[in-house]
Amino acid sequence: MTLTAMHLPTTVVGSYPVVKGSGLMAFVDPLKHAVEVAVDDQIAAGIDIISDGQVRGDMIHAFTSHLPGIRGAAVVGKVQPARQPITLADTKYALSRHPKVKGILTGPSTLAYGLSIGTTFYRDREELILDLAQALAAEAEHLQNAGVALIQIDEPIFSTGAANLTVGREAVNAIAGRLRVPVCLHVCGNLGDVIDEILRVNVEIFDFEFSNNPHNREIISKKDLHGRMIGYGCVDSADPGIESVETIHKRIEMGIEVFSPATMLIDPDCGLRMQTREAASGKLKNMVAAARLARAEHPG
C-alpha cells in the first residue's frame, strides 16, 4: 500500500485550533476561515497527508447533529444517514489545495457512548452502534468519491474499557467493507487491555499514540501486524510546549526500532484542537523536520 511516493510520510490525526474570521463572510459561515487556516498551516508545515482541520465542533456533535433519529444528545428514533454529506465541503476545499487528504469520521462506538437513548427503537447501545455504522459508511463513500487518500475512523472509546469491542469491531468493519481506499483506525490511550481485539479489525492502518503512552511501543512490539501500517504518534498533543526537532526525531527512531519505516506514517498522538495555533503549527513544523531527518537516515 503506497499512500505517497515518500518514505515515512507525515500526516495529522485530525482536529486543529479554531481560528475564527471576521466580516461578512464570517457572518455567512463563521468557521470557513478556521478551515482555511487549518489547511494553510498544515501545508505550510509540509504535512504530506493533510485533513480539513475538523474545526466545526466537537467530534460527537459535529456528526450527530446531522443524523436523522438524533436530537441534541438523545437518540429519538431510528438513526439514518445524513440527508446531505457532513464533511464533504470542507474535505473538497482541502483537496483543492493539496493532493493528499484524509477524510475523518468519529467512529460509531464513540458516537453511541456520547448519546443517551430516548426511544424504544433501540434496546441497547450495541444496536445503535450498528445503525450509526451504516450512517457513517454513507458519509465515508462521499469522501471516497471525492478523492481522499484514506479514511480515518476515530474510536477513542476503545481504550477505555467502556465499549463492547466485539460490536465495535463489527461496526468499523461494516464501514471499511464498503470502501476501496485504505482505512485507518485511530485509538488513543493505553492499549494494554485492548490491543488484541483492536488488531482483529479489518483495516489497513492502525494509528496509536506513542508519545504520551510510550508503553504502547512495547505492547505493539510483541504483536504481528500482518503487514499493516502504523500511524506513529510522535508528538504529544496534550503538551502545550513545542517539542524540539531532536526530541521528535528520537521518538521516531525509537519507533523504527520496532516497526519497519516502510510501514510507518508519522503524526501527532491525537488532534491539536486544544492547543494554540502557534503551538499546533510549531509542533507540526518540527515533526516534519524530524521526519525528514529520519527519512535521510533510513532511505526507502
Salt bridges, closest charged atoms under 4 A:
ASP29 OD2 - ARG56 NH2 2.98
GLU36 OE2 - LYS32 NZ 2.40
ASP40 OD1 - ARG97 NH1 2.51
ASP41 OD2 - ARG277 NE 2.78
ASP48 OD2 - ARG295 NH2 3.78
ASP90 OD2 - ARG56 NE 2.55
GLU127 OE2 - ARG123 NH2 2.34
ASP131 OD2 - LYS78 NZ 3.01
GLU141 OE1 - ARG178 NH2 2.90
ASP196 OD1 - LYS223 NZ 2.84
GLU197 OE1 - ARG169 NH1 2.44
GLU197 OE2 - ARG200 NH1 3.11
ASP207 OD1 - HIS186 ND1 2.76
GLU218 OE1 - HIS215 ND1 3.35
GLU218 OE2 - LYS222 NZ 3.58
ASP224 OD2 - HIS226 ND1 3.56
GLU243 OE2 - ARG251 NH1 3.04
GLU243 OE1 - LYS283 NZ 2.84
GLU253 OE2 - HIS249 NE2 3.35
GLU253 OE1 - HIS298 NE2 2.96
GLU297 OE1 - HIS249 NE2 2.94
